[in-house]
Amino acid sequence: MPTILVADDDANIRELVCLFLGNDGFETVEARDGKEALSVYASTQVDLVVLDIMMPIMDGWTLCKELRRGNPDLPLLILTARGETWEKVKGFQLGTDDYMTKPFDPLELTVRVKALLKRYRIGYTQTIRFGNVILDRQAYKVMRGTESFTLPLKEFDLLYKLAGTPGQIYTREQLIDQIWGIDYAGDDRTIDVHIKRLRERFATTSDFRIETVRGLGYRLEVNE
């Protein structure tokens, strides 16, 4: 699964971008400024960078230049409130592949990210395999051996989120935000109901288990 680095000094923008990219199956890492972005990039396998221009310590212009100098083939997408023509020209001269202005449509951003990954021939899959189970997010199908079936949308998304990072603990609040959306006004106990249904549906499988971490949330563990 491709990993996207989101570099922006606005925590709300980072949260929004990571939320929508995460919902589309991408792994994300964050940085608050250009200097931190370079540090994250040096220690993480990053496949694409979404970066702001106006950041403290090191701005996006310098970050774009440094990233392009170190890796001419790294896809870069500038996401900024600066929309003057000369600024767009400067961005492309420094090596960005795409340029979006704020306010922006998060769905358009994910489409552009996918297009850049395709252009650079970076593999993007929406299939997760563990044990004898395959989750196909494009078709919303579950394949277990020779058996194939569909799950209700939210149950599938919940299982897909947990299975994407086995062993990682997710709180109810995180799962609500990432699957139901930050505007969801219902009870977060709906997570417990969906977890119970998933456990019942996969009660006979020995490929994985969904564990309750008391006081924290849930995690999926793959059985060896």
Secondary structure, DSSP 8 states (H G I E B T S, - for coil): --EEEEE-S-HHHHHHHHHHHHHTT-EEEEESSHHHHHHHHHHS--SEEEE-SS-SSS-HHHHHHHHHHH-TT--EEEEES---HHHHHHHHHHT-SEEEESS--HHHHHHHHHHHHHHTT-----EEEETTEEEETTTTEEEETTEEEE--HHHHHHHHHHHHSTT--B-HHHHIIIII-TT--S-TTHHHHHHHHHHHHTTT-SSEEEEEETTTEEEEEE--
